Amino acid sequence: MSYRGNRLAVFLIFAGLGIFAFWVIWLLGGNLTEGLRTVENENYIVFHIAAELITAVLAFTGGVLWLSEHRRAPVFVMVALGMLIYTGLNSMAWGVRNDPVLSVFFGMVFIVGLIGLYWFAKGLMSKPTGQQ
């Protein structure tokens, strides 16, 4: 496995845990006031939360599979990176307006996602060769 791949896998694990923790804290804060029908910015927020939780699961899973050298890891990593690119950019738009400090973090997620996809496209990461 490559050093770049290991760094990216650790990033994915932490990004997945961070996204999950953010939404758990948000939900425990009582922010889903009308249940599944809670509206924010004229949209049902539950769909946004679901999309980000799926991103978190895929990022965490991709990172763990990569570190364990599972042969399916590249698929999970590439899908997770694509989702993180979208999530980072979409969340950055919210952050710029509502919390500029968080927008820096979202921008970093976006940039690392792009770098990770570049590494894959250029073949700069060794792919796991596990048998599972």
C-alpha positions as CSV (number, residue, x, y, z in Angstrom):
1,M,0.0,0.0,0.0
2,S,1.1,3.5,-0.7
3,Y,1.8,6.2,1.8
4,R,-0.6,8.5,-0.1
5,G,-3.3,5.8,0.2
6,N,-2.8,5.4,3.9
7,R,-3.1,9.2,4.5
8,L,-6.2,9.4,2.4
9,A,-7.7,6.4,4.2
10,V,-7.1,8.0,7.6
11,F,-8.7,11.3,6.3
12,L,-11.7,9.3,5.1
13,I,-12.1,7.7,8.5
14,F,-11.9,11.0,10.3
15,A,-14.2,12.7,7.8
16,G,-16.8,10.0,8.2
17,L,-16.6,10.1,12.0
18,G,-16.7,13.9,11.9
19,I,-19.8,14.1,9.7
20,F,-21.6,11.5,11.8
21,A,-20.7,13.2,15.1
22,F,-21.9,16.6,13.7
23,W,-25.3,15.3,12.8
24,V,-25.7,13.3,16.0
25,I,-24.9,16.4,18.1
26,W,-27.2,18.4,15.9
27,L,-30.1,15.9,16.4
28,L,-29.5,15.6,20.1
29,G,-29.7,19.4,20.3
30,G,-33.4,19.1,19.5
31,N,-33.1,20.7,16.1
32,L,-35.4,18.3,14.3
33,T,-38.4,20.2,15.8
34,E,-41.1,18.8,13.5
35,G,-39.6,15.3,13.0
36,L,-39.2,14.2,9.4
37,R,-41.2,17.2,8.3
38,T,-38.7,19.8,9.7
39,V,-38.0,22.4,7.0
40,E,-34.8,24.4,6.7
41,N,-34.1,26.8,3.8
42,E,-37.5,25.7,2.3
43,N,-36.4,22.1,2.1
44,Y,-37.0,19.0,4.2
45,I,-33.7,18.8,6.1
46,V,-34.0,15.0,6.7
47,F,-33.0,14.3,3.1
48,H,-29.8,16.4,3.5
49,I,-29.0,14.6,6.8
50,A,-29.6,11.2,5.1
51,A,-27.2,12.1,2.2
52,E,-24.5,13.2,4.6
53,L,-24.9,10.2,6.8
54,I,-24.5,7.9,3.8
55,T,-21.4,9.9,2.9
56,A,-20.1,9.4,6.4
57,V,-20.7,5.6,6.3
58,L,-19.0,5.3,2.8
59,A,-16.1,7.4,3.8
60,F,-15.5,5.5,7.1
61,T,-16.0,2.1,5.4
62,G,-13.7,3.1,2.5
63,G,-10.9,4.2,4.8
64,V,-11.2,1.0,6.9
65,L,-11.3,-1.2,3.9
66,W,-8.3,0.5,2.4
67,L,-6.2,0.1,5.5
68,S,-7.2,-3.5,5.8
69,E,-6.2,-4.0,2.1
70,H,-9.6,-5.3,1.1
71,R,-9.9,-5.7,-2.7
72,R,-13.2,-3.7,-2.8
73,A,-11.7,-0.7,-1.1
74,P,-11.0,1.4,-4.2
75,V,-14.7,1.3,-5.2
76,F,-15.8,2.6,-1.7
77,V,-13.0,5.2,-1.7
78,M,-13.8,6.6,-5.1
79,V,-17.6,6.9,-4.3
80,A,-16.8,8.4,-0.9
81,L,-14.5,10.9,-2.4
82,G,-17.1,12.0,-5.0
83,M,-19.7,12.3,-2.2
84,L,-17.2,14.3,0.0
85,I,-16.5,16.7,-2.9
86,Y,-20.2,17.4,-3.3
87,T,-20.7,17.6,0.5
88,G,-17.7,19.9,1.0
89,L,-18.8,22.3,-1.7
90,N,-22.5,22.3,-0.7
91,S,-21.7,22.7,3.0
92,M,-19.1,25.5,2.2
93,A,-22.0,27.5,0.7
94,W,-23.9,27.2,4.0
95,G,-20.8,28.0,6.0
96,V,-19.8,31.1,4.1
97,R,-23.2,32.6,5.1
98,N,-23.7,31.1,8.6
99,D,-20.3,30.1,10.1
100,P,-17.2,31.2,8.2
101,V,-14.9,29.1,10.5
102,L,-16.7,25.9,9.5
103,S,-16.5,26.9,5.8
104,V,-12.7,26.6,6.1
105,F,-13.2,23.0,7.2
106,F,-15.7,22.3,4.4
107,G,-13.3,23.8,1.9
108,M,-10.6,21.5,3.1
109,V,-12.9,18.5,2.7
110,F,-13.6,19.6,-0.9
111,I,-9.9,20.1,-1.7
112,V,-8.7,16.8,-0.2
113,G,-11.5,15.0,-2.1
114,L,-10.2,16.5,-5.4
115,I,-6.6,15.6,-4.5
116,G,-7.7,12.1,-3.7
117,L,-9.5,11.6,-7.0
118,Y,-6.5,13.1,-8.8
119,W,-4.2,10.5,-7.1
120,F,-6.5,7.7,-8.3
121,A,-6.7,9.1,-11.8
122,K,-3.0,9.4,-12.1
123,G,-2.3,6.0,-10.6
124,L,-0.4,7.5,-7.7
125,M,-1.9,5.2,-5.1
126,S,-1.2,1.5,-4.9
127,K,-4.5,-0.5,-4.9
128,P,-5.1,-3.0,-2.1
129,T,-4.7,-6.6,-3.3
130,G,-6.5,-8.4,-0.5
131,Q,-8.5,-11.6,-1.1
132,Q,-11.7,-10.7,0.7
